Amino acid sequence: MPKRKLSKMDHRKAEDVQYLVQPRGPGKSWVFRIITPPALLGLPNPWDGKRLGREIKRGLATRHLSDARKRRDILLGDLRRLEAQQGDRGAFSLPSAFEWREAIAADAAANADDTHGGLEVVLHDRLEAAATRGVLVDQLRRFSRVATGKGYPLERALAEYIEARRPGNPSHFKPISQSTVDNLKTAAKHLRAFLRDTDNTVCLEDLTPDAARRFRVEYLPRLTGHRNPHGMAAKTVEKNITLLTGVWIWAGDVGRTPKRYGNPWVFRSGIKRTAKAAQSREDFKPQESAKLLGASGRGTRQGDLIRLALATGCRIDEIATLKTDQVRADGSGFRIAHGKNANALRFVPVVADAQTLLAARMAAHGASGRLFPEWPIKPASGKAAAVSQWFTRFRRETLGADTDGRLVLHSTRHTWRTAARRAGVSDADINDLGGWEGQRTSNSVYDHGLLEEQLVAAQRRVWEQLVASGYLEGF
């Protein structure tokens, strides 16, 4: 008897049982069964959060095929959404690696007698499938190292190191400033770029001594940007290396890296490099200072900032970020609460016409909570970054572009210190007023600084010298 040709309806019915089985025969409950898509291996499933193995089997609790199809389609939809959310980039990210790490550790503890490898085998299968799809082998190797607990990621170590070096840390590590933290993050960013770490899964152990040498000798010196169009300066290279070295030393001390793993940042002495000429920061000439004051109106955010910087020798950020509760209402001075060193935390007296200016600004802006609310503060750094950008344009317009490389905003500080020296103020008193750390000697610990009236007297001598030299014309 010839075989009957299957109609379109018959084909449709045959397709409608895809991923559906009745393990105990006709008339029994249907079960959803499918080989797990490679991209989903090991992920928490969307129904009960358990990890997906090589095969998905889920009872549908119905004997009716029409209901089984509907429930199957819902499960397939869940899987497709999960697969869409989980591209290779997300699948091999650092958070995903730590999820695997915790799951593998828990699986190993619960199944100590299992000789088949458990979740590690599932992970291996998934990594092999990803490699066949063209995912970079180095990326998969780094991911595997984190996921299996055989490496400690730089991203995690960096966060822990910064926390370990915070002020008041329980381990009594020497604290690092926010600017040092920012520089360290930049150095780590350069290192990740060198190692082609697009998913932040590179481990401390991935850095070999040879790779560290190439990063230092070949990669960083050739790194260009708008500030270093001809490559990174030798001193900046060494600063990056020094910052990163601290992370690896800390990691070894606290057991984040195995004892057999040596510090890759230890280099043999080589030929000394000639440092690029550093930017020359000079003091303003009296006529230059007078021009800047004449071109910036008193009472404006720019004019008042320059005037107070010249009159006190403070760092620009120290003034621009002042809160009004740090400033005396009568304008006689202010207190610096944060700084680069212990000596930066100080009281700064303000004298003569600068006191009048400070009192006027307090009266105008005191209710805002900041002395200079017009200058925005960057949350990440806590600095008024826009000030430096504004001053560069202002200086070129007022004094000419030929002052590039000679005069910067920090030159106000050079100018004040030069005037203080010429006024006969001692180095120790200059350091107390300006917040410089100064030379430490064995008897430094016994010196607790000047009284307030003595600070005021010293500041007045500096002011008189600035006036006599013509720096404050147009103040």
N, C-alpha and C positions, 0 to 999 in steps of 0.2 A: 504494500500500500504506500503510495507516494506521501512524503512528508508534507504537512500543511505549512504553507507560507505564513510566517508571523506577520500579523497586521501591525500598523502603527500603534494601535491601542495596546497590543500585546507587548511591544517594545517599551512603551511608556510604563506599563505595569511592572515589567522586569527591572527597569531603572529605578522604580519607586521603592524597591527593597534594598537599594544600595546602602551599605553601612548598617543594615538591619539583619539580625539573626535570631533564631529561636533555638537556643541550645538544647532544650529538652523536647523538641519536636513540635508539630502542628498543634495549635490550640493553647500553647503556653505563652508566657509573657515575652514580649520582644525585648531585645538588648541592642543598644547602640554600640557598635564596634568599629574602630578605625585605627590605622597606623598613625602615630603622632607625627604631625608635620615637623621636619627637622628644626625649624625656627622656634618651635615651642617646647622642645625637649628640656625637661628639668624645671620649667616655669610652674608657678602655682596655678592650678586650674581655676576657672571662674566660678566653680560650683561649691567646692568645700575647701579650697586653698591648698590642697595636697599637690605635691610635685607630680608633673606629668612624666610618665615613664615612656617606654618604647611603643606601648599600645594603650589606647583609651577604650575602656569597657564601662558602660553605664546602663543599668537596668532602667527600662522605661515604664515599668509598672502598669502595662496594659496588654491585653490579648488582641485588641482590635488594631488591624493594620493601619487604618485611616488615622487613628490617634497616635500610633507609633511614628507614622510619617511626620505628623505635625511636631511631635516632641523631638524627633531626630533633627528636623529643620531648625528648631530653636537652638539645639546644641551645636549644630554646624555654624549657625550665625554667631554664637558666642566664641567659637574657635576662630572664625574668620576675623572677628573684631580684635581678638587677642593677637592674632598674627599680624594684622594691620598696624596695631600699636607697637609691635615688637620688631622693628627693623633691625638689621645687624648692628647698627650703631648703638641702639638701646640694649640689645641683647648682650653686648660685650662691653658694657660700661662698668665703671667702678662700683656703683651701688649693686648692680647685678652680680658682680664678682663676689662681693661680701655676702650677698644672699646665698650664693652657692657655697661659700666658705662655711657659713653657719649650718646650712642644711647637710653638707657632707660630714661635718664634725658630729652633728647630732645623729646622723645615720650610722656613722662608724661606731659611736658609743652604744647605740641601740642594737646593732647587729655585729657585735665584736667577733662572732664565730663565722660570719659570712665570708667565704673565700672568693666570691665572685666580684667583689669590688663595689657592689651597691651603686650609689649615686655617682661615684667617680667614673664608672663604666658608662653611665648615661651621659655624663659630661663629655667623656672622650668621643662618644658617637656624635654628639652635637658639634663638637669642634671639628671633627673630620668632615661632617656635612657642610659646615661653614667654609672650610678650606676648599672644597670642591666648587663652592659658589663664588670663589675668588676673594674671600676675605683674607687680608694680609696675614701671613704665617706668624710674623713677629707680634702682631696685635693679639692673635689667638694664644701665642705662647705666654705673653704677659698676663693675659686674662686667666689662663690656666694656673699660672704661678700664684696669683692672688686667691683664686677660687679653691685651690687645693691646700692652701696654707703654707706654701713653700716660698713665699716672698711677701715683703711688706711694701705696699704702694707708697710712692713718693707723696701723693696727694694727702693721704692720711697722716703720714709721718710729718709733713710740713705743718699741718694744722696742730698736731700734738706738740711739736717743737715750739711753735709760737706761743701756745698756751703755757708750756713749761717755762718759757722765758718772760712771762708777763710780770709786771711789778707785783711784789708781795707773794710770789710763787712759793709753795711749801717746801720745795727742794733747795731754796736759797740760791738758785742759779742767778747770775747777773742779769737783770732785766734788759730788754732791748726796746728801743723807742719805736714809735709808729712808723717813722721814716725808714728805719732799718728793716722793719717788717715789710714795708712796701718794696724796698730794694731787693729783699730776699725773694719775694713773690715774683718779681721781674726776672731775677736770676733763674728761678725754677722754671719760669715760662720759657726762657731761652733754652734751658736744658731739655725740656720736653719737646721743643721744636727740633732740636738737634737729634733727639732719639726717635722722632716721628711718632710721638705719642698723642694720637688724636682723641683717645678715649680716657685719658688720665688714669691709665692702668699700669704705667711703668713702675717697676719696683726698685727699691734701693739696690737690690742685688743685681739688677739688670745692668748697672753701670760698672764696667770693667775698668781696670787701670788704663788700658789702651784707649778706651772710649773717653775717659776723663782727660787723657793727654790730648787727644784730637779736639775735644771740645775747647780746651784751653789754648792750644797752639794754633789750630786751624780755623775753627768755627767762629769763636767770639771776635778775634781780631779782624775778621772779614765782614762782621755784622754791621751793616750801614743803616742809617736812619736820618731824620731831618736834623738831629743834633750832632750826628757823627757821620757825615756823608762819605768820609774817607776810611771808615772802619772804627771799631771801638778802641779807645785809648788803652795803653798798657796798664795804667793804674786802675781803670774801670774793669778791665779783664780780671785783674788780681782781686779787686773788691768782690766781684761776682763769685770767684772761686772761694774766697775766704768765707763768704756768707753761706755757700752751699756746704763747705767742709764742716761747718758747725752742726748741720743737720745730721750728717753721717756719724760724727763723733758722738753726738747725743744718742743716736739710734743704737750704736754699739754699747754705750754705757748702760742704757736702760733695757737692753735685751731685745730690741726690735729686729736686729739682724743677728745671725748665728755667729758664734765665736770664730769659726773658720773663715768667715768673710772679712777680709782686711779692708782698711780704709782706701778707696780708690784714688783719693785726692792727695796722696803722698807722692811727690815728684822728686826725682833726682835733680840736683842743682844743675842748671844749664847756663847758657850764655845770657848775660844780663841784657835786658831790652832797654832801648832809649825811650823814655816816656815822652809823649807828645807835649808840646808846650801848653802848660795850663793857662786857663783864662786869667788874664791879669786884672785883678780888681783894684782899682785905684780910688783914692779919695777925690771928691769933687774939688775943682778949683773954685775960689770964692765967686768969680763971675758966673761960673756954671751953676752953682747953687742958687745964686740970685736970679738967674734966668728961669730956672725951674719953679722957684717960688712965684715969680712974676707971671708965669704962664698957667699957674694952678690957683684958682680962687680960694681964698680963705672961707671956711664954712662949707666947702664941698668935700665929698669923700676923698677925692684925690689930694686936694690942697692940704687938708687937715692931717692926713696920714703922713705926707712928706714932711710937714712942719714938725709933728711930734717925733718922727724918726730922727730928724736932724737934731732936735733939742734934747733927746734922751739917749740916743745911740742904741735903742732897742732893735731887735730883729723885727722886720715888717710884720710877720705873722703874729708876733707877740702883741702888737698893737691892734692889728686888724681883727683879731679874734677876741679881744677883751670883752668880758661881760661887765655890766655896769655895777654889779656888786663887788667887783675888784677895784673900782675907781672911787676916789673920794669926791663927794659932791662939789667941794670947793675947788677942785682941780689941782690940789697940792701934790697929787701923786697917785700911783696905782700899784697893785700887787700882781706879779706874774706867778700863776699857779702851776703852770706846766712848762717844761723846757728840755733842752738837749742834755743838760747835766744838772747836778745838785746845785751848783752856783747860779743856774738860770732862775731858780725859784727865789724871788727877791722883791723888795720894795723899791720902786723907782720914783724918786722925787721929781716934781715938775716945778720949774721956777719962772719968775718974771712973766713976760707976755705969753709964754707957752702955757702957764697956769690959767690965764684968762681964756685962752683958746679951749683948753680942756674943760673948764667949767661951763663954757658956752655949749660945747657939744654934749655934755652931760645934761644940761637943761633942755636941749632940743631932742635928745634921743634916749634919755634915761628910762622912759616908760617901756621902751622896746626890749630892754634886757641886754642890749649890746651897745657898745660905744660906737661901732661902725656897722649898723644893720644893713647898710647899702652894699657892703661887700659880702657876697654869698660864701658860705663855708662848705667845702666838699666833705660829705660824711665819711668817706673812706679814709681820708688823710687828716681831717680836722684842720685843714689849712685854707686860707683865702687865695686859691690858685690864680684867680682872675687878676689880682694886683700886679703880679710879675708880667703878665701878658700886656696889661694896659701900659705899664711903665716903659716897656721896650718901645712901643709905638710912640708914646709921649716923648721919651728921650730923643728918639731919632728926629721927630718933628721940631723939637725945641733946640737941641744941641747939634744935630746933624748925624748922619749915618756913620761918619768917620769915628764916632765914639764907640762903635761896636767893638767888643773885645777889650775895651778899657774901662768903661763905666757900666755898672749894673745897679739894680735897685739896692743891693747890699752895700753899695758905696756910701750910703748915708751913715752906715755903721763905721766904715773906715774913716769917714770925715769926722765924726764925733770923737773917735778914739784919738785921732791925730791932734785934734784941738785939746783934748784932755791932757795929752802928753806935753803939749806946748804950754799948757796952763800950769804945769808943774805938779799935777795930780799924780800920786804914786801909783805904781802898777797894781798894788793890792787894792787900792781904793777904786781904780778904774775897773778892775775885775768885779768888785762888789756892785758897782753901779751898772755895768754893762752885761753882767752875767757870764763872763768868761770863766772857764775853769781855773786857768792859771797854773803855775808850777806848784806841785805838791812837795812839801818838805816834811821832815820828821816832826816839826812843831806846828804844822798847819792845823792839826786837830785841836790845838789849844786856842786858836784864833777864831773868835766868834763875830768878827766884823765890826763895822762902825755903828754908832748910835744914829738914830734918824736925823737929828739936827746936824751931825757931822756929814751924813750923806747929802743933806740939803746944801750945806756949805760947799762941798766938793762939786756938786752939780752946778751951783751958781758960778763957780770959777770957770767951768767949762763953757757955760752960757756966755759969760763976759768975753772969753777968748774967741768964741764963734762970732760974736757981735763985732769985736775989735778987728777981726780979720776980714770982715765983709761977707761972711757966709750967710748971714740972716737978713740981708737987705731985702726989704719987701715982705718980711715975715708977717 
